[in-house]
Amino acid sequence: MSMPSPDIEQHPDVAVMRNRYDQIAETPVAQSADGLAFLAGLYLATSPWVVGFTEHSALTVTNLVTGLAIALLAAGFVASYGHLHGLAWVAPILGAWAIVAPWVVAGDTPDTSAVVSNIITGAVAILCALAMMSSGMRRSRV
């Protein structure tokens, strides 16, 4: 005879953890990091047209997809960090991908302006993601 497994959503600790994550998301550091990550994602998505390297179609598509993913993650963290905190590790990886993408994606290496744009935007995305992750870790130790 098998016993029905309890629904984890009904566990009292889940509500406590979500409340703690919501409090973390309301701190000025978290709000700044989320806002900057959102703007970095939008800039990365539009950078091929802003900087002018749309002739590199592979990098254009990579920046568009990666930038939208960063922006969507940042918007999701603002809306509900308690539900999405498990995806926080993805944002620094996307930022690192933005840094190495000019050399990794197929095609010619783009101009210096495109490379510098990707490096700066990727670094901002990484720093914002690490700030958000560290605020969650620092708060959980208390």
C-alpha positions as CSV (number, residue, x, y, z in Angstrom):
1,M,0.0,0.0,0.0
2,S,1.5,3.3,-1.0
3,M,1.0,6.4,1.0
4,P,0.2,9.6,-0.9
5,S,3.1,11.9,-1.0
6,P,2.6,15.3,0.6
7,D,2.5,18.4,-1.6
8,I,5.6,20.4,-1.0
9,E,3.7,23.6,-1.7
10,Q,1.8,23.0,1.5
11,H,4.9,22.8,3.7
12,P,5.2,25.8,6.1
13,D,8.8,26.3,5.3
14,V,8.0,27.1,1.7
15,A,6.0,30.2,2.7
16,V,8.8,31.3,5.0
17,M,11.4,30.9,2.3
18,R,9.3,32.8,-0.3
19,N,8.7,35.6,2.2
20,R,12.5,35.8,2.8
21,Y,13.2,35.9,-0.9
22,D,10.6,38.6,-1.4
23,Q,12.3,40.7,1.4
24,I,15.6,40.2,-0.4
25,A,14.1,41.4,-3.7
26,E,12.9,44.6,-2.0
27,T,16.4,45.7,-0.9
28,P,18.0,48.6,-2.7
29,V,20.9,46.5,-3.8
30,A,18.7,43.9,-5.3
31,Q,16.5,46.4,-7.0
32,S,19.5,48.2,-8.5
33,A,21.1,44.9,-9.6
34,D,17.8,43.8,-11.2
35,G,17.3,47.1,-13.0
36,L,20.8,47.3,-14.3
37,A,20.6,43.6,-15.4
38,F,17.4,44.4,-17.2
39,L,18.9,47.4,-19.0
40,A,22.0,45.4,-19.8
41,G,19.9,42.7,-21.4
42,L,17.9,45.2,-23.4
43,Y,21.1,46.9,-24.6
44,L,22.7,43.6,-25.5
45,A,19.7,42.7,-27.5
46,T,19.7,46.0,-29.4
47,S,23.5,46.4,-29.6
48,P,23.9,45.1,-33.1
49,W,21.8,48.0,-34.4
50,V,23.1,50.6,-31.8
51,V,26.8,49.8,-32.4
52,G,26.3,48.9,-36.0
53,F,27.5,45.3,-36.5
54,T,24.4,43.8,-38.1
55,E,26.5,42.4,-41.0
56,H,27.7,39.7,-38.5
57,S,24.4,37.8,-38.5
58,A,25.5,35.1,-36.1
59,L,26.6,37.6,-33.5
60,T,23.5,39.7,-34.1
61,V,21.2,36.7,-33.4
62,T,23.3,35.6,-30.4
63,N,23.2,39.1,-28.9
64,L,19.5,39.4,-29.5
65,V,18.6,36.0,-27.9
66,T,21.1,36.4,-25.0
67,G,20.0,39.9,-24.3
68,L,16.3,39.0,-24.2
69,A,17.1,36.1,-21.9
70,I,19.0,38.4,-19.5
71,A,16.2,41.0,-19.6
72,L,13.5,38.3,-19.0
73,L,15.4,36.8,-16.1
74,A,15.8,40.2,-14.5
75,A,12.2,41.0,-15.0
76,G,11.3,37.7,-13.5
77,F,13.5,38.3,-10.5
78,V,11.7,41.6,-9.9
79,A,8.3,40.1,-10.3
80,S,8.9,37.0,-8.2
81,Y,12.4,36.2,-6.9
82,G,10.9,33.7,-4.5
83,H,9.8,31.5,-7.4
84,L,12.8,32.1,-9.7
85,H,15.7,32.1,-7.3
86,G,16.7,28.6,-8.5
87,L,17.5,30.2,-11.9
88,A,19.8,32.9,-10.5
89,W,22.9,30.9,-11.6
90,V,21.9,31.3,-15.3
91,A,22.4,35.1,-15.4
92,P,26.2,35.1,-14.8
93,I,26.6,32.3,-17.4
94,L,24.7,34.4,-20.0
95,G,26.9,37.4,-19.1
96,A,30.0,35.2,-19.6
97,W,28.6,34.0,-22.9
98,A,28.1,37.6,-24.0
99,I,31.8,38.3,-23.3
100,V,33.1,35.3,-25.3
101,A,30.5,35.3,-28.1
102,P,32.4,37.6,-30.6
103,W,35.1,35.0,-30.8
104,V,33.0,31.8,-30.5
105,V,30.1,32.3,-32.9
106,A,30.6,31.5,-36.6
107,G,31.8,34.2,-38.9
108,D,34.4,36.9,-39.0
109,T,35.5,38.5,-35.9
110,P,33.5,41.8,-35.6
111,D,34.9,45.3,-35.2
112,T,36.5,46.4,-32.0
113,S,33.4,48.4,-31.1
114,A,31.3,45.3,-31.1
115,V,33.8,43.3,-29.0
116,V,34.1,46.1,-26.5
117,S,30.3,46.5,-26.3
118,N,29.9,42.8,-25.6
119,I,32.6,42.7,-23.0
120,I,31.3,45.6,-21.1
121,T,27.6,44.5,-21.3
122,G,28.6,40.9,-20.3
123,A,30.6,42.2,-17.3
124,V,27.7,44.4,-16.1
125,A,25.4,41.4,-16.4
126,I,27.8,39.2,-14.4
127,L,28.3,41.8,-11.7
128,C,24.5,42.4,-11.4
129,A,23.8,38.7,-11.2
130,L,26.5,38.1,-8.6
131,A,25.2,41.1,-6.5
132,M,21.8,39.6,-6.5
133,M,23.0,36.1,-5.7
134,S,25.3,37.4,-2.9
135,S,22.5,39.4,-1.3
136,G,20.4,36.2,-1.1
137,M,23.3,34.3,0.4
138,R,24.2,37.0,2.9
139,R,20.6,37.3,4.0
140,S,20.1,33.6,4.4
141,R,23.1,33.3,6.9
142,V,21.4,35.8,9.3
